[in-house]
Amino acid sequence: MAGAEEFTSELVDFRRRVEELKSARALPGAEPLATLDAALFELQHAADVLWPRYEELMAAGHHANHADSREPQLLRALFQRLPVPVTLLDKDAVVRRMNAAAGELFAVGAGYASGRALTGSLAHGDRAAFRSQVAAVSRGEGARSLQVHLPHPPHEEAGAPRAAGCPADTADSTRLRVTLSALHPPGEKRSAVLAVFQPVVHAMPPTVPPPPPPEPARTVRHIELLDLVDDMAAELLVAGGPQEALDRAAGVLRGRFADWVVLDLADGADAPGGEAVPETPRVPDTADLADGSGDRPRLRRALTAGPAGAEPEREALGRQDPASAPLVTEAFEGLAQRLLVRPEDPDALGADATGSPVLTRLAARSVLCVPLTVPPEDGAPGAGGAVGTAVGVLTLVRTGGREDFALAEAGAADRMARHLALALTGPRAHAPG
C-alpha cells in the first residue's frame, strides 16, 4: 500500500514537469536545446524508474488477487472434510451446502440434497420445531440447540465408519443433537444457518481405574514379611515350652525385624531377679476385668534381646519395671498396638534404674508395642470391650539408620504376637516337660 502511494506521488510530479516543459517551449526566445535536454531527462526517468515500479505494483496486485481466490477453495475443502455432519441452510431449512459426513448421516448425496428441505430427512414430530428454530436463527435471534430424530437408523454398511465417530454402545443411532448458528456469507443480505449434528451420547457409568501395579521394592518387602511370619510360626511350633518359645521368637525378630526385642508377660509365678520366665503366663479372668472385681495382673519383664556389645543397656532394660513404661501399659490395658515414629516424648518407654529415658539411651527411631492376646474360652468380650485377653506385650525398637515401622510391618507384628500368645498359653505350654 505504501509503494502504491509513493508511485502515485512520483507520477503526479512527473506529469507536472512535463506540462512545464510544454509551457517553456511556447515562450519566445526560449533555448530549444535546454528544453530538449530536460525532456530527454524526464523520458529517461520514466523508462528507468517509473515503468519498473509500475510493473512491480502490477505483479504484486496479481499475486494478492491469486491468494484471495485460493481462500474460498481452502474453506470449501475444510467444510467438506469436517469429521462431523454439517449443513448450510437458508431461512426455510432448505439445504445450500452439505458436507460428506452429513451425506452419510442422512443417506443422501450432497448434490441431491441441495435445494431440498432438510426437514424431509427428520422424523415427522421434529420437523415443525426444527423449521421454526432455523427461521429464528436466520432472523438474528441467536444460536439455538435442540434434539431431533432420524426416521430410521443412519445408513451403515459393513466396514463403513460410524457417523461422528461414536461407538454403537454409547450413542442412540436415531437421536441427534443439532446446534444452529447464524452465518453471514459475503455479498448476501440474508443470513444463512449453519447446522451441526451430533449423536446423543448416553451417560456412561463411572469406571474405576485399575490400581497401579505394586512397586518392585514394595512387593519384595511384602514377600519378606510373609517369610518372617512363616518362620515365626515354624519356630513356635517346635518350641518345647514358654521359655523356648520366647527365645525362638526373639531369635526370629532381633536383627531381622528390630534392633531391640522386649517381652513382658503377665505375672503368674515367682521369677527371681526378673530374669526367669514364668512357665505359663497368667490369663486374667475376663469376667472379673469386665465388672472390676478382679485384680489386673502386673507385667514382668521376661526377655530382653539387643545388639551385640550393648550389654549395659540390655541389663538396665531387663531390670526395668514394665509398669513404668506408659506405652507398654497402654498396649496391655487397651488391647491395641501402639506405634511411635521418631518419638518426641523421651519418657514414652519410661526410664531405667539410673533415671535415664529408655528411648534416649537406646537412640530409638521407631517403637512398636503389640499386646499378646488370646481369644477368650467362652467368646465373651475382654477388657475394653474387645474380644480377647492380653497375656503380655511385645515391644520392638528400631535405632540408627533403619527405616521406621510401616503399617504393613505393624500388621505382621500383630499376627506374630497372636501366634506367640497362643504358644505361651496353649496346651503345649501346660504339657509336662
Number of C-alpha atoms within 10 A of each C-alpha: 6 6 11 13 10 11 17 13 10 14 14 10 11 17 12 11 15 15 10 11 16 12 10 15 15 9 9 7 8 11 11 11 9 11 15 13 11 15 16 12 11 17 15 12 13 16 11 11 13 17 13 12 17 15 11 13 15 13 12 12 12 12 11 11 11 11 11 11 11 10 10 11 11 10 11 12 11 12 19 19 13 14 15 20 25 24 28 21 28 21 19 18 26 21 22 20 20 24 22 19 23 24 20 20 24 22 15 15 14 20 13 11 21 17 14 16 16 20 19 15 18 19 16 14 11 16 17 11 15 22 17 14 20 26 19 18 21 26 15 14 12 12 16 15 15 14 16 22 21 19 16 13 14 15 16 13 8 6 6 9 12 17 23 17 12 16 13 10 10 13 17 16 22 17 21 20 15 21 18 24 20 24 17 13 10 8 6 8 8 16 19 24 30 24 20 18 24 20 23 18 17 10 8 8 6 6 6 6 6 6 6 6 7 9 9 9 9 10 12 12 14 15 11 12 18 13 12 19 19 12 16 23 17 12 18 23 14 12 19 15 21 24 18 16 22 21 16 18 22 23 15 16 21 19 15 9 19 24 20 22 22 21 25 27 29 24 21 19 14 12 15 8 9 16 15 15 23 20 17 21 22 20 19 20 17 23 14 14 16 15 9 11 10 13 10 15 17 18 23 29 26 23 22 21 25 20 14 8 8 11 12 9 17 19 14 17 23 23 17 19 18 24 17 15 18 14 23 27 20 18 23 29 16 16 25 18 22 18 21 18 15 15 15 9 12 16 17 18 23 21 22 21 12 7 8 14 19 22 24 15 14 19 15 21 20 22 24 25 28 30 31 31 26 24 17 17 9 7 10 16 16 23 24 14 11 13 16 20 27 29 28 35 30 26 25 24 24 25 18 11 7 12 11 19 20 13 10 12 16 17 14 16 25 22 17 24 24 18 20 27 27 19 24 30 20 15 9 16 20 13 9 7 7
